Amino acid sequence: MDEAPIPEEQAPLVRYLKWLVTALTVTMIAGFIVLVSVVVMRFNASGTVPLPDSLTLPAGAEASAITRGPDWLGVVTTDGRILIYGLDGKSLRQEIKVETGE
């Protein structure tokens, strides 16, 4: 099937629309490539939060969660305690007993 002829007065508009669609397609492809690149670089980046190599937990304590504050580490244990350590992971600053609803 042959293309329908474009009226002469609409030819500039059609050329403009073709250029616009091409420009938007190139912009979308470039944006997608940038987005994928940023995600890949972020996943390949090493961790920025310094953590100690090991933590010295009290006898019988088992960690279930760990969080980091500006100058402390918090360890939630399975027996209902929160242990607050210094960033070295060895000096215990505070121990908090968590009341359970049982």
N, C-alpha and C positions, 0 to 999 in steps of 0.2 A: 504494500500500500504506500503510495506516495504521501509525503507530508503536505499538509494543507498550506497553501501559500500565505505568508505573513503580509498583512497590509503594510504598505510603505510607511505610514505614519506611526506604526507600532514597532518597527524594526529597532529603533534606538532603545526602546523600553525592554524589548526581548534581549538585546545584547547586554543591557545593564543587569537584568535579572540573571542571565547566565554568569556574568562576572561575579555577581553577589553570591550566588549559590556556590561557585567555585571558591571564592574567598572564605565563605563560612565553612566549607568542607575542609579546607586547608587549616583554618583556625581550630576546628574541632579535633582534627588529627594531631596537630601540634600540642594542643592542650592535653589530649589523652596520653601522648608520649611523655610530656612533662610530669603528669600525674603518676604514671607508672614508674618513671625514673625516681621521683621523690619517695614513693613507697618502697621501692627496692633499696634505695640508699638508706632509708630510715631503718629497715629491717636488718641491713648488714652492719649498721653502726654498733659499736660496742656499747655496753651499758655505761651510763654516765654517773650512776649512783655507786659510790664506793661502799662495799660491804666487807666485813671481816671474813677471813677464810674459814673460821670456825667459831661456834658459840659454846660456852661452858654452861650447860644447864645443870640444875640441882639433880641429885640422885633420884631416879624414878620419874623425872619429868620428860614428857614427850611433846614436841612442838606441833601445833596444828596450824598456826599462822604466824607470819612475821611481817612487821611494818617498820618503816624508818621515819624518824622525825628529824628536825634540823641537827640535833646533837645527841640523839638517842636511838636505840633499837627496841622495839616492843615485840615480845614473844608471847603468844597465847598458847597455853598448854592444854592438853586434853583433860587434866584434872581440875580445870576451872580457875586458873591463875593467869595473871598477866605479869610478866617479868620485864622490867625496864632496865636495859643495859646501856652502858656507854658505847660509843662507836667502836671501841676496841673489841667488843664482844666478850670481855672477861670480867669487867667490873659491874656487878649488880647494883643498880641504884635504888630500885624500889620493887616491891612485890605487892601486887593487888589481888585480893581474893574476890572472885566474881560469884555473887549469889545466884544460884540457879532457881528456876521457878518450880522445881519439883517438890 
